[in-house]
């Protein structure tokens, strides 16, 4: 079994572990924090590490960066002839 992704959902008080088994089947293991103090501790630890709202870039700045990256990607594709 291989862990592909770990999702922490503070709003749902849950931790989701996405796994793939030896034959390629994918599944989710969901751990509920409402009844599990260890899950609550994980959620709390990571919530404390999130940056404050002041440290988040403005949405318009992010959208501008995305537009610039999309433009650069288009230019690169054109330069190699991959439209």
N, CA, C and O atoms as CSV, one atom per row, in Angstrom:
chain,resi,resn,atom,element,x,y,z
A,1,UNK,N,N,0.849,-1.171,0.000
A,1,UNK,CA,C,0.000,0.000,0.000
A,1,UNK,C,C,0.894,1.234,0.000
A,1,UNK,O,O,1.930,1.272,0.664
A,2,UNK,N,N,0.474,2.232,-0.755
A,2,UNK,CA,C,1.217,3.476,-0.842
A,2,UNK,C,C,0.297,4.641,-0.520
A,2,UNK,O,O,-0.832,4.709,-1.007
A,3,UNK,N,N,0.788,5.553,0.301
A,3,UNK,CA,C,0.023,6.755,0.610
A,3,UNK,C,C,0.269,7.757,-0.505
A,3,UNK,O,O,1.412,8.119,-0.784
A,4,UNK,N,N,-0.809,8.207,-1.144
A,4,UNK,CA,C,-0.706,9.172,-2.234
A,4,UNK,C,C,-0.856,10.600,-1.743
A,4,UNK,O,O,-0.171,11.503,-2.223
A,5,UNK,N,N,-1.748,10.803,-0.791
A,5,UNK,CA,C,-2.055,12.163,-0.349
A,5,UNK,C,C,-2.702,12.111,1.023
A,5,UNK,O,O,-3.438,11.179,1.349
A,6,UNK,N,N,-2.415,13.126,1.818
A,6,UNK,CA,C,-3.072,13.287,3.121
A,6,UNK,C,C,-3.771,14.638,3.104
A,6,UNK,O,O,-3.136,15.674,2.905
A,7,UNK,N,N,-5.078,14.620,3.315
A,7,UNK,CA,C,-5.875,15.849,3.329
A,7,UNK,C,C,-6.345,16.112,4.749
A,7,UNK,O,O,-6.882,15.225,5.412
A,8,UNK,N,N,-6.142,17.318,5.201
A,8,UNK,CA,C,-6.608,17.717,6.528
A,8,UNK,C,C,-7.773,18.662,6.318
A,8,UNK,O,O,-7.626,19.712,5.694
A,9,UNK,N,N,-8.924,18.290,6.838
A,9,UNK,CA,C,-10.148,19.077,6.669
A,9,UNK,C,C,-10.603,19.616,8.021
A,9,UNK,O,O,-11.401,18.974,8.704
A,10,UNK,N,N,-10.109,20.782,8.415
A,10,UNK,CA,C,-10.487,21.329,9.719
A,10,UNK,C,C,-11.981,21.579,9.843
A,10,UNK,O,O,-12.549,21.392,10.920
A,11,UNK,N,N,-12.629,22.000,8.761
A,11,UNK,CA,C,-14.059,22.277,8.816
A,11,UNK,C,C,-14.884,21.047,9.139
A,11,UNK,O,O,-15.909,21.140,9.815
A,12,UNK,N,N,-14.441,19.900,8.659
A,12,UNK,CA,C,-15.140,18.636,8.913
A,12,UNK,C,C,-14.555,17.879,10.090
A,12,UNK,O,O,-15.059,16.821,10.469
A,13,UNK,N,N,-13.485,18.424,10.673
A,13,UNK,CA,C,-12.780,17.747,11.753
A,13,UNK,C,C,-12.389,16.327,11.321
A,13,UNK,O,O,-12.660,15.354,12.024
A,14,UNK,N,N,-11.740,16.230,10.138
A,14,UNK,CA,C,-11.345,14.918,9.652
A,14,UNK,C,C,-9.999,14.977,8.938
A,14,UNK,O,O,-9.550,16.031,8.487
A,15,UNK,N,N,-9.383,13.821,8.854
A,15,UNK,CA,C,-8.150,13.630,8.091
A,15,UNK,C,C,-8.435,12.506,7.108
A,15,UNK,O,O,-8.925,11.442,7.487
A,16,UNK,N,N,-8.120,12.756,5.831
A,16,UNK,CA,C,-8.356,11.771,4.783
A,16,UNK,C,C,-7.002,11.339,4.238
A,16,UNK,O,O,-6.180,12.177,3.868
A,17,UNK,N,N,-6.772,10.039,4.190
A,17,UNK,CA,C,-5.531,9.491,3.642
A,17,UNK,C,C,-5.897,8.749,2.365
A,17,UNK,O,O,-6.646,7.772,2.400
A,18,UNK,N,N,-5.363,9.218,1.228
A,18,UNK,CA,C,-5.616,8.558,-0.047
A,18,UNK,C,C,-4.492,7.574,-0.302
A,18,UNK,O,O,-3.313,7.924,-0.250
A,19,UNK,N,N,-4.879,6.327,-0.581
A,19,UNK,CA,C,-3.894,5.257,-0.747
A,19,UNK,C,C,-4.132,4.491,-2.050
A,19,UNK,O,O,-5.232,4.487,-2.602
A,20,UNK,N,N,-3.067,3.848,-2.518
A,20,UNK,CA,C,-3.139,2.943,-3.657
A,20,UNK,C,C,-2.561,1.613,-3.202
A,20,UNK,O,O,-1.486,1.571,-2.604
A,21,UNK,N,N,-3.285,0.509,-3.490
A,21,UNK,CA,C,-2.769,-0.796,-3.069
A,21,UNK,C,C,-1.868,-1.382,-4.154
A,21,UNK,O,O,-1.630,-0.750,-5.183
A,22,UNK,N,N,-1.368,-2.597,-3.914
A,22,UNK,CA,C,-0.387,-3.227,-4.796
A,22,UNK,C,C,-0.902,-3.479,-6.208
A,22,UNK,O,O,-0.098,-3.572,-7.136
A,23,UNK,N,N,-2.208,-3.591,-6.401
A,23,UNK,CA,C,-2.753,-3.843,-7.740
A,23,UNK,C,C,-3.335,-2.577,-8.365
A,23,UNK,O,O,-3.989,-2.648,-9.406
A,24,UNK,N,N,-3.107,-1.427,-7.746
A,24,UNK,CA,C,-3.513,-0.161,-8.333
A,24,UNK,C,C,-4.876,0.361,-7.935
A,24,UNK,O,O,-5.319,1.382,-8.461
A,25,UNK,N,N,-5.552,-0.309,-7.022
A,25,UNK,CA,C,-6.848,0.189,-6.561
A,25,UNK,C,C,-6.627,1.363,-5.617
A,25,UNK,O,O,-5.714,1.345,-4.791
A,26,UNK,N,N,-7.464,2.373,-5.746
A,26,UNK,CA,C,-7.361,3.551,-4.876
A,26,UNK,C,C,-8.495,3.554,-3.877
A,26,UNK,O,O,-9.609,3.114,-4.163
A,27,UNK,N,N,-8.184,4.063,-2.696
A,27,UNK,CA,C,-9.188,4.127,-1.644
A,27,UNK,C,C,-8.854,5.297,-0.732
A,27,UNK,O,O,-7.733,5.805,-0.738
A,28,UNK,N,N,-9.823,5.709,0.035
A,28,UNK,CA,C,-9.646,6.774,1.023
A,28,UNK,C,C,-9.876,6.207,2.412
A,28,UNK,O,O,-10.853,5.499,2.657
A,29,UNK,N,N,-8.968,6.527,3.310
A,29,UNK,CA,C,-9.158,6.201,4.719
A,29,UNK,C,C,-9.530,7.511,5.403
A,29,UNK,O,O,-8.770,8.477,5.346
A,30,UNK,N,N,-10.682,7.549,6.043
A,30,UNK,CA,C,-11.165,8.780,6.669
A,30,UNK,C,C,-11.126,8.606,8.182
A,30,UNK,O,O,-11.682,7.656,8.734
A,31,UNK,N,N,-10.456,9.550,8.834
A,31,UNK,CA,C,-10.349,9.535,10.290
A,31,UNK,C,C,-11.119,10.731,10.831
A,31,UNK,O,O,-10.818,11.877,10.497
A,32,UNK,N,N,-12.103,10.460,11.661
A,32,UNK,CA,C,-12.985,11.494,12.190
A,32,UNK,C,C,-12.410,12.061,13.477
A,32,UNK,O,O,-12.099,11.326,14.414
A,33,UNK,N,N,-12.274,13.379,13.504
A,33,UNK,CA,C,-11.725,14.042,14.681
A,33,UNK,C,C,-12.722,14.234,15.801
A,33,UNK,O,O,-12.338,14.498,16.941
A,34,UNK,N,N,-14.008,14.102,15.487
A,34,UNK,CA,C,-15.024,14.301,16.515
A,34,UNK,C,C,-14.890,13.270,17.632
A,34,UNK,O,O,-15.181,13.559,18.793
A,35,UNK,N,N,-14.449,12.073,17.273
A,35,UNK,CA,C,-14.344,11.020,18.288
A,35,UNK,C,C,-12.908,10.544,18.501
A,35,UNK,O,O,-12.681,9.557,19.201
A,36,UNK,N,N,-11.936,11.242,17.900
A,36,UNK,CA,C,-10.554,10.783,17.991
A,36,UNK,C,C,-9.652,11.960,18.371
A,36,UNK,O,O,-9.469,12.889,17.585
A,37,UNK,N,N,-9.104,11.910,19.557
A,37,UNK,CA,C,-8.279,13.023,20.043
A,37,UNK,C,C,-6.972,13.157,19.267
A,37,UNK,O,O,-6.434,14.259,19.161
A,38,UNK,N,N,-6.448,12.048,18.720
A,38,UNK,CA,C,-5.225,12.128,17.922
A,38,UNK,C,C,-5.460,12.915,16.636
A,38,UNK,O,O,-4.616,13.715,16.234
A,39,UNK,N,N,-6.589,12.693,16.000
A,39,UNK,CA,C,-6.929,13.436,14.783
A,39,UNK,C,C,-7.125,14.905,15.123
A,39,UNK,O,O,-6.684,15.778,14.376
A,40,UNK,N,N,-7.774,15.183,16.228
A,40,UNK,CA,C,-7.955,16.570,16.658
A,40,UNK,C,C,-6.604,17.241,16.888
A,40,UNK,O,O,-6.436,18.416,16.560
A,41,UNK,N,N,-5.654,16.520,17.439
A,41,UNK,CA,C,-4.319,17.071,17.688
A,41,UNK,C,C,-3.604,17.387,16.376
A,41,UNK,O,O,-2.936,18.415,16.270
A,42,UNK,N,N,-3.737,16.516,15.378
A,42,UNK,CA,C,-3.120,16.763,14.068
A,42,UNK,C,C,-3.729,18.016,13.439
A,42,UNK,O,O,-3.005,18.887,12.957
A,43,UNK,N,N,-5.042,18.105,13.445
A,43,UNK,CA,C,-5.725,19.256,12.862
A,43,UNK,C,C,-5.310,20.537,13.580
A,43,UNK,O,O,-5.020,21.543,12.932
A,44,UNK,N,N,-5.280,20.509,14.873
A,44,UNK,CA,C,-4.903,21.685,15.663
A,44,UNK,C,C,-3.462,22.110,15.372
A,44,UNK,O,O,-3.184,23.300,15.221
A,45,UNK,N,N,-2.561,21.155,15.296
A,45,UNK,CA,C,-1.156,21.452,15.020
A,45,UNK,C,C,-0.995,22.156,13.683
A,45,UNK,O,O,-0.271,23.146,13.583
A,46,UNK,N,N,-1.664,21.653,12.661
A,46,UNK,CA,C,-1.523,22.252,11.344
A,46,UNK,C,C,-2.263,23.580,11.221
A,46,UNK,O,O,-1.828,24.452,10.469
A,47,UNK,N,N,-3.352,23.751,11.929
A,47,UNK,CA,C,-4.041,25.046,11.919
A,47,UNK,C,C,-3.152,26.131,12.521
A,47,UNK,O,O,-3.177,27.277,12.073
A,48,UNK,N,N,-2.374,25.771,13.526
A,48,UNK,CA,C,-1.482,26.740,14.154
A,48,UNK,C,C,-0.347,27.144,13.223
A,48,UNK,O,O,0.229,28.220,13.386
A,49,UNK,N,N,-0.015,26.297,12.245
A,49,UNK,CA,C,1.089,26.582,11.334
A,49,UNK,C,C,0.661,27.363,10.092
A,49,UNK,O,O,1.511,27.800,9.315
A,50,UNK,N,N,-0.645,27.542,9.898
A,50,UNK,CA,C,-1.119,28.298,8.744
A,50,UNK,C,C,-0.730,29.764,8.878
A,50,UNK,O,O,-0.722,30.308,9.983
A,51,UNK,N,N,-0.407,30.410,7.748
A,51,UNK,CA,C,-0.081,31.836,7.839
A,51,UNK,C,C,-1.328,32.652,8.170
A,51,UNK,O,O,-2.456,32.239,7.901
A,52,UNK,N,N,-1.096,33.803,8.751
A,52,UNK,CA,C,-2.224,34.680,9.090
A,52,UNK,C,C,-2.809,35.253,7.810
A,52,UNK,O,O,-2.184,35.183,6.752
A,53,UNK,N,N,-3.996,35.816,7.902
A,53,UNK,CA,C,-4.659,36.403,6.736
A,53,UNK,C,C,-3.818,37.520,6.117
A,53,UNK,O,O,-3.858,37.718,4.902
A,54,UNK,N,N,-3.056,38.251,6.937
A,54,UNK,CA,C,-2.227,39.336,6.427
A,54,UNK,C,C,-1.110,38.811,5.531
A,54,UNK,O,O,-0.630,39.534,4.657
A,55,UNK,N,N,-0.687,37.551,5.737
A,55,UNK,CA,C,0.409,36.977,4.963
A,55,UNK,C,C,-0.057,36.384,3.629
A,55,UNK,O,O,0.774,36.046,2.785
A,56,UNK,N,N,-1.357,36.254,3.430
A,56,UNK,CA,C,-1.874,35.723,2.174
A,56,UNK,C,C,-1.813,36.796,1.100
A,56,UNK,O,O,-2.197,37.939,1.348
A,57,UNK,N,N,-1.334,36.444,-0.098
A,57,UNK,CA,C,-1.351,37.441,-1.168
A,57,UNK,C,C,-2.787,37.732,-1.601
A,57,UNK,O,O,-3.679,36.897,-1.446
A,58,UNK,N,N,-2.987,38.896,-2.130
A,58,UNK,CA,C,-4.323,39.290,-2.576
A,58,UNK,C,C,-4.751,38.430,-3.762
A,58,UNK,O,O,-3.918,38.005,-4.561
A,59,UNK,N,N,-6.036,38.181,-3.869
A,59,UNK,CA,C,-6.569,37.350,-4.942
A,59,UNK,C,C,-6.230,37.926,-6.306
A,59,UNK,O,O,-5.898,37.179,-7.227
A,60,UNK,N,N,-6.310,39.239,-6.449
A,60,UNK,CA,C,-6.012,39.854,-7.742
A,60,UNK,C,C,-4.555,39.631,-8.139
A,60,UNK,O,O,-4.258,39.451,-9.320
A,61,UNK,N,N,-3.639,39.642,-7.163
A,61,UNK,CA,C,-2.226,39.383,-7.457
A,61,UNK,C,C,-2.034,37.949,-7.946
A,61,UNK,O,O,-1.265,37.706,-8.876
A,62,UNK,N,N,-2.722,37.014,-7.330
A,62,UNK,CA,C,-2.619,35.615,-7.736
A,62,UNK,C,C,-3.183,35.438,-9.137
A,62,UNK,O,O,-2.589,34.746,-9.964
A,63,UNK,N,N,-4.329,36.059,-9.408
A,63,UNK,CA,C,-4.925,35.960,-10.733
A,63,UNK,C,C,-4.006,36.562,-11.799
A,63,UNK,O,O,-3.913,36.037,-12.909
A,64,UNK,N,N,-3.331,37.657,-11.467
A,64,UNK,CA,C,-2.392,38.284,-12.401
A,64,UNK,C,C,-1.210,37.347,-12.672
A,64,UNK,O,O,-0.792,37.198,-13.820
A,65,UNK,N,N,-0.677,36.725,-11.639
A,65,UNK,CA,C,0.428,35.780,-11.810
A,65,UNK,C,C,0.014,34.599,-12.677
A,65,UNK,O,O,0.781,34.149,-13.528
A,66,UNK,N,N,-1.200,34.099,-12.462
A,66,UNK,CA,C,-1.701,32.981,-13.268
A,66,UNK,C,C,-1.804,33.400,-14.729
A,66,UNK,O,O,-1.410,32.644,-15.617
A,67,UNK,N,N,-2.327,34.586,-14.987
A,67,UNK,CA,C,-2.453,35.074,-16.367
A,67,UNK,C,C,-1.077,35.201,-17.019
A,67,UNK,O,O,-0.908,34.845,-18.185
A,68,UNK,N,N,-0.098,35.703,-16.274
A,68,UNK,CA,C,1.261,35.829,-16.811
A,68,UNK,C,C,1.870,34.458,-17.107
A,68,UNK,O,O,2.521,34.278,-18.136
A,69,UNK,N,N,1.664,33.503,-16.220
A,69,UNK,CA,C,2.186,32.154,-16.441
A,69,UNK,C,C,1.515,31.487,-17.640
A,69,UNK,O,O,2.175,30.800,-18.420
A,70,UNK,N,N,0.205,31.690,-17.787
A,70,UNK,CA,C,-0.500,31.124,-18.940
A,70,UNK,C,C,0.026,31.726,-20.236
A,70,UNK,O,O,0.182,31.022,-21.234
A,71,UNK,N,N,0.302,33.033,-20.222
A,71,UNK,CA,C,0.858,33.690,-21.403
A,71,UNK,C,C,2.238,33.119,-21.732
A,71,UNK,O,O,2.522,32.812,-22.890
A,72,UNK,N,N,3.080,32.978,-20.738
A,72,UNK,CA,C,4.421,32.418,-20.950
A,72,UNK,C,C,4.340,30.990,-21.480
A,72,UNK,O,O,5.107,30.604,-22.362
A,73,UNK,N,N,3.408,30.208,-20.935
A,73,UNK,CA,C,3.236,28.831,-21.408
A,73,UNK,C,C,2.823,28.812,-22.875
A,73,UNK,O,O,3.328,28.000,-23.651
A,74,UNK,N,N,1.911,29.696,-23.258
A,74,UNK,CA,C,1.488,29.805,-24.658
A,74,UNK,C,C,2.674,30.166,-25.547
A,74,UNK,O,O,2.846,29.594,-26.623
A,75,UNK,N,N,3.486,31.108,-25.097
A,75,UNK,CA,C,4.653,31.519,-25.876
A,75,UNK,C,C,5.641,30.369,-26.020
A,75,UNK,O,O,6.191,30.160,-27.101
A,76,UNK,N,N,5.872,29.622,-24.948
A,76,UNK,CA,C,6.793,28.476,-25.007
A,76,UNK,C,C,6.276,27.397,-25.947
A,76,UNK,O,O,7.046,26.820,-26.715
A,77,UNK,N,N,4.979,27.121,-25.891
A,77,UNK,CA,C,4.404,26.115,-26.789
A,77,UNK,C,C,4.555,26.546,-28.242
A,77,UNK,O,O,4.874,25.732,-29.109
A,78,UNK,N,N,4.325,27.830,-28.504
A,78,UNK,CA,C,4.472,28.325,-29.873
A,78,UNK,C,C,5.915,28.246,-30.342
A,78,UNK,O,O,6.171,27.983,-31.518
A,79,UNK,N,N,6.848,28.467,-29.451
A,79,UNK,CA,C,8.257,28.446,-29.840
A,79,UNK,C,C,8.739,27.047,-30.228
A,79,UNK,O,O,9.697,26.905,-30.988
A,80,UNK,N,N,8.071,26.014,-29.702
A,80,UNK,CA,C,8.457,24.643,-30.081
A,80,UNK,C,C,7.491,24.039,-31.078
A,80,UNK,O,O,7.622,22.872,-31.446
A,81,UNK,N,N,6.526,24.820,-31.514
A,81,UNK,CA,C,5.580,24.364,-32.521
A,81,UNK,C,C,4.491,23.449,-32.005
A,81,UNK,O,O,3.890,22.702,-32.777
A,82,UNK,N,N,4.230,23.498,-30.709
A,82,UNK,CA,C,3.172,22.684,-30.099
A,82,UNK,C,C,2.013,23.595,-29.726
A,82,UNK,O,O,1.932,24.077,-28.597
A,83,UNK,N,N,1.128,23.825,-30.667
A,83,UNK,CA,C,-0.010,24.733,-30.417
A,83,UNK,C,C,-0.981,24.105,-29.526
A,83,UNK,O,O,-2.002,24.710,-29.200
